[in-house]
Structure formats: structure tokens, C-alpha cells
Amino acid sequence: MSPRTAQIRLVSSHPEVYEPCDDSFALVDALLADQVNLLQHQPKLCLELGCGSGYVITSLALILGKEGHYIATDINPHAVKVTHKTLEAHGVHAEVITTDIASGLEKRLAGLVDVIVVNPPYVPTPEDEVGREGIASAWAGGENGRAVIDKILPVADNLLSEKGWLYMVTLSENNPSEICLRMREKGYASRILVQRLTEEESLQIIKFWRDLDSQLEAKEMAANKRVPSKVMESLLSQFPRMPFLRGNNSNNS
């Protein structure tokens, strides 16, 4: 019987590649929790942005029974090599590409991806650490840990199919409620699948999908240039202990 997820003992490694950790495990746990829906979804094209060791994309393929086509990207060439080895060790095939997020793939994949998974660099760091070579690229997220996340959101919106789903790891410091609001403005509903408190981090795995009600709300927000109270209440209910719209990200002005 095939394993449900990638086996740690078969995951390849390199000193300059981020190894599976609490955030990786939480993301795969979220995929497992949503497995019935994923199987019914029957995705034809799945994409991981920032594949690292290959643990997540390999696990996704195993969860789906290796059906469909898989693509994984990473800016770190060592990660691309390690991901290839992890995939091969599990008998899984994927197209693995060295690129920043999905640079060079936008036209080819626009509107075609049914599932995107991403464990982005979310750790708050000085801005000059973002995009550095090597393993630092796996965690350095700039101010509030949002520098790379905010680049990923419009890319995901462009690549996702009409039935596309996005699974993303966030940290409480990233202000995930505001991330959900940004996606709501693009017509996406959201739900927390997994919340995990570690010794160092409070993690949330959020699933986004296109939703008719959210699309209508997005049009209302664009027309009125404000966030309807029901939208704020909905988002706040998901993040009861988290401050909403910190800093200068508010769209209420």
C-alpha cells in the first residue's frame, strides 16, 4: 500500500535547502484533512511555489494517487535538485523548475492550475534579507513577513483555474486576516484548515477558493471603496484573537 505522504527517511537534503519542519507538516496535515474534497476535485494540474525539499509536492501527489500533472518551482537551484531526488525516491514525477515564484510560467499556466500549495518565506526580517541566495530565501519575509506573500497572491490569482484552490501557510505576524481580505477583494472565500501553535510560532494553513458571494462582495467593495461590515465580521470570526488590518493596509479610507 502506498504511503499517504512523503516519508521523511526518503526526503533528500542539502545544507542550503530548508528541511521539512512544523510548517511543512502543518501544510501536509491540511491537505490530508481536505483529502476527500481534493479527490472529488480531481485536479488536473497542481503547482507548488517554493518546493524546498520536495516534501509537500511529493505528499500532495501521494494524497491524490499520483493522478494529474505536477509542477514545482524554487528560486534555489539546490532545492530543485533535492526535490527531484525526493520525488524519485517516492516514485512520483513532477516538472521542477528553477525560478522566482512562477516567473516565466505566467502565460503558460494562466487560468489552468487547479491546486496551488505554498509555504512562503513568512518570517519577519529586514527587507535586505529577502531573496538572498541559499537557505535564507526559504524564510526571509521582510517587514511583517509579507514581502514575498504579497507577491504570491496576484500570481496565484492569475494562475488558478475557475475551480482552483490555494493552500497557504501563514504566521500570526503576517496579519492573515488582512491576507484573507485581499483575496476577498479578488473574489475568494477562505477558511482555516489547520492552526498550530509551536514553541516559536502560531501557524495557520488557509484555503482560498473562488466563490460567487465573495465575487459579488468584491464588486461592492470596489464600487464603494470600503469593506462591508458583514465581510469584516466574517473574517474576524476566523481570527478571534488576531488584530485586524494593522498598519497602513486598511481599505476603509
C-alpha positions as CSV (number, residue, x, y, z in Angstrom):
1,M,0.0,0.0,0.0
2,S,1.4,3.4,-1.0
3,P,2.2,5.9,1.9
4,R,-0.3,8.7,2.3
5,T,2.5,11.3,2.5
6,A,6.2,11.6,1.7
7,Q,8.4,9.5,4.1
8,I,10.9,11.7,6.0
9,R,13.6,9.0,5.7
10,L,13.3,9.3,1.9
11,V,13.3,13.1,1.7
12,S,16.6,14.3,0.3
13,S,18.6,17.1,1.9
14,H,21.3,19.7,1.3
15,P,22.8,22.3,3.7
16,E,21.3,25.1,1.7
17,V,17.8,23.7,1.5
18,Y,15.1,24.1,4.1
19,E,14.2,20.7,5.6
20,P,10.6,19.7,6.5
21,C,9.6,21.3,9.8
22,D,6.4,22.2,11.7
23,D,5.1,24.5,8.9
24,S,5.7,21.8,6.3
25,F,4.0,19.2,8.4
26,A,1.0,21.5,9.1
27,L,0.5,22.2,5.4
28,V,0.5,18.5,4.6
29,D,-1.8,17.8,7.5
30,A,-4.2,20.4,6.0
31,L,-4.0,18.6,2.7
32,L,-4.8,15.3,4.4
33,A,-7.7,16.9,6.3
34,D,-9.1,18.1,2.9
35,Q,-8.2,14.8,1.1
36,V,-11.8,13.8,0.4
37,N,-12.5,17.2,-1.2
38,L,-9.3,17.0,-3.1
39,L,-10.1,13.6,-4.6
40,Q,-13.5,14.8,-5.6
41,H,-12.0,17.9,-7.0
42,Q,-9.9,15.8,-9.4
43,P,-7.2,18.4,-10.1
44,K,-5.5,18.1,-13.5
45,L,-2.7,20.5,-12.7
46,C,-1.1,21.1,-9.3
47,L,1.7,23.6,-8.5
48,E,3.9,24.2,-5.5
49,L,5.6,27.6,-5.3
50,G,8.8,27.2,-3.3
51,C,9.2,23.5,-3.2
52,G,12.3,23.3,-0.9
53,S,13.0,19.6,-0.1
54,G,10.0,18.4,-2.2
55,Y,8.2,17.0,0.9
56,V,5.0,18.9,0.2
57,I,4.6,18.4,-3.6
58,T,5.5,14.7,-3.1
59,S,2.9,14.3,-0.4
60,L,0.3,16.1,-2.5
61,A,0.9,13.6,-5.3
62,L,0.7,10.7,-3.0
63,I,-2.5,12.0,-1.4
64,L,-4.1,12.3,-4.9
65,G,-2.8,8.9,-6.0
66,K,-0.3,10.4,-8.4
67,E,-3.1,11.4,-10.8
68,G,-2.7,14.6,-12.8
69,H,0.3,16.7,-13.7
70,Y,2.6,18.3,-11.1
71,I,4.9,21.3,-11.3
72,A,7.2,22.7,-8.5
73,T,9.3,25.8,-8.5
74,D,12.0,27.2,-6.3
75,I,14.5,30.1,-6.6
76,N,17.2,27.9,-5.0
77,P,18.8,25.6,-7.5
78,H,19.9,23.3,-4.7
79,A,16.2,22.9,-3.7
80,V,15.3,21.9,-7.3
81,K,17.9,19.1,-7.2
82,V,16.8,17.9,-3.8
83,T,13.1,18.0,-4.8
84,H,14.0,15.8,-7.9
85,K,15.6,13.2,-5.6
86,T,12.7,13.2,-3.1
87,L,10.2,12.7,-6.0
88,E,12.2,9.9,-7.5
89,A,12.6,8.2,-4.1
90,H,8.8,8.0,-3.9
91,G,8.1,7.1,-7.5
92,V,6.5,10.4,-8.2
93,H,7.0,12.6,-11.3
94,A,6.8,16.4,-11.4
95,E,8.3,19.1,-13.5
96,V,10.7,21.0,-11.3
97,I,11.8,24.5,-12.4
98,T,14.3,27.0,-11.0
99,T,12.5,30.3,-11.0
100,D,11.3,33.0,-8.6
101,I,7.7,32.2,-7.7
102,A,6.4,31.5,-11.2
103,S,8.4,33.9,-13.3
104,G,8.4,32.8,-16.9
105,L,5.4,30.5,-16.4
106,E,2.6,33.0,-16.2
107,K,1.4,32.8,-19.8
108,R,1.8,29.0,-20.0
109,L,-0.2,28.3,-16.8
110,A,-2.6,31.3,-16.6
111,G,-6.0,30.1,-15.6
112,L,-5.0,26.4,-15.7
113,V,-3.9,25.4,-12.2
114,D,-6.4,23.6,-10.1
115,V,-4.4,23.4,-6.9
116,I,-1.6,25.6,-5.6
117,V,0.3,24.9,-2.4
118,V,2.8,27.3,-0.9
119,N,4.8,27.5,2.3
120,P,6.2,31.0,1.7
121,P,9.0,32.8,3.3
122,Y,6.9,34.3,6.2
123,V,9.4,35.1,8.9
124,P,9.6,38.9,9.6
125,T,13.2,40.0,8.7
126,P,15.0,43.1,7.5
127,E,14.0,43.8,3.9
128,D,17.5,43.4,2.6
129,E,17.4,39.7,3.6
130,V,14.6,38.9,1.2
131,G,15.6,37.0,-1.9
132,R,19.1,36.2,-0.7
133,E,20.8,33.1,-2.2
134,G,20.7,29.8,-0.4
135,I,18.6,28.7,2.5
136,A,17.7,32.2,3.7
137,S,15.4,32.5,0.7
138,A,13.2,29.9,2.4
139,W,12.3,32.0,5.4
140,A,13.2,35.7,5.0
141,G,9.9,37.5,4.5
142,G,10.8,41.2,5.1
143,E,8.6,43.5,7.1
144,N,5.8,41.6,8.9
145,G,6.9,38.6,6.8
146,R,4.8,39.8,3.9
147,A,7.3,40.8,1.2
148,V,7.1,37.5,-0.7
149,I,3.5,36.7,0.3
150,D,2.2,39.9,-1.2
151,K,4.0,39.0,-4.5
152,I,2.5,35.5,-4.5
153,L,-1.2,36.5,-4.1
154,P,-1.6,38.2,-7.5
155,V,0.4,35.4,-9.2
156,A,-1.9,32.8,-7.6
157,D,-5.0,34.7,-8.7
158,N,-3.6,34.7,-12.3
159,L,-2.7,31.0,-12.4
160,L,-5.7,29.5,-10.7
161,S,-8.4,27.9,-12.8
162,E,-12.0,28.8,-12.2
163,K,-12.3,25.9,-9.8
164,G,-8.7,26.5,-8.4
165,W,-7.8,26.2,-4.8
166,L,-4.9,27.8,-2.9
167,Y,-3.4,26.3,0.3
168,M,-1.1,28.8,2.1
169,V,0.9,28.7,5.3
170,T,0.8,32.0,7.3
171,L,2.1,33.2,10.6
172,S,0.2,35.3,13.0
173,E,2.7,38.1,12.5
174,N,1.8,38.2,8.8
175,N,-1.7,39.5,9.7
176,P,-3.6,36.7,8.0
177,S,-6.9,38.4,8.3
178,E,-5.7,41.1,6.0
179,I,-4.4,38.5,3.6
180,C,-7.9,37.0,3.6
181,L,-9.3,40.4,2.9
182,R,-7.0,41.0,0.0
183,M,-8.1,37.7,-1.5
184,R,-11.8,38.5,-0.7
185,E,-11.3,41.7,-2.8
186,K,-10.4,39.4,-5.7
187,G,-13.5,37.2,-5.2
188,Y,-12.1,34.4,-3.0
189,A,-13.6,32.9,0.1
190,S,-11.2,31.5,2.7
191,R,-11.1,29.0,5.6
192,I,-8.5,28.0,8.1
193,L,-7.9,24.2,7.8
194,V,-5.2,23.9,10.4
195,Q,-4.0,26.1,13.3
196,R,-0.8,25.0,15.0
197,L,1.0,26.6,18.0
198,T,4.6,25.6,18.3
199,E,7.2,26.8,20.7
200,E,8.2,29.7,18.4
201,E,5.2,30.3,16.1
202,S,1.5,30.4,15.7
203,L,0.7,29.0,12.3
204,Q,-2.4,28.9,10.2
205,I,-3.0,26.9,7.0
206,I,-5.6,28.8,4.9
207,K,-7.5,27.5,1.9
208,F,-8.7,30.0,-0.7
209,W,-11.2,29.3,-3.5
210,R,-13.3,31.4,-5.9
211,D,-16.8,32.0,-4.6
212,L,-19.8,33.7,-6.1
213,D,-20.8,35.5,-3.0
214,S,-17.3,36.7,-2.5
215,Q,-17.1,37.9,-6.1
216,L,-20.3,39.9,-5.6
217,E,-18.8,41.4,-2.4
218,A,-15.6,42.2,-4.3
219,K,-17.6,44.2,-6.8
220,E,-19.3,46.0,-3.9
221,M,-16.0,46.8,-2.2
222,A,-14.6,48.1,-5.5
223,A,-17.6,50.3,-6.1
224,N,-17.9,51.7,-2.6
225,K,-14.2,51.7,-1.7
226,R,-15.0,50.3,1.7
227,V,-15.2,46.9,3.4
228,P,-18.8,45.8,4.2
229,S,-19.4,45.1,7.8
230,K,-20.5,41.5,7.1
231,V,-17.2,40.9,5.4
232,M,-15.2,42.2,8.3
233,E,-17.4,40.2,10.7
234,S,-16.8,37.0,8.7
235,L,-13.0,37.5,8.6
236,L,-12.9,38.4,12.3
237,S,-14.7,35.3,13.2
238,Q,-11.8,33.2,11.8
239,F,-9.2,35.1,13.7
240,P,-10.8,36.0,17.0
241,R,-7.5,36.7,18.8
242,M,-5.8,38.5,16.0
243,P,-5.8,42.2,15.4
244,F,-7.4,43.1,12.1
245,L,-5.9,45.3,9.5
246,R,-2.8,46.5,11.3
247,G,-0.6,49.3,10.0
248,N,-1.4,51.0,6.7
249,N,-3.1,48.2,4.9
250,S,-6.7,49.3,5.6
251,N,-9.1,49.7,2.7
252,N,-11.6,51.7,4.8
253,S,-10.2,55.1,3.9
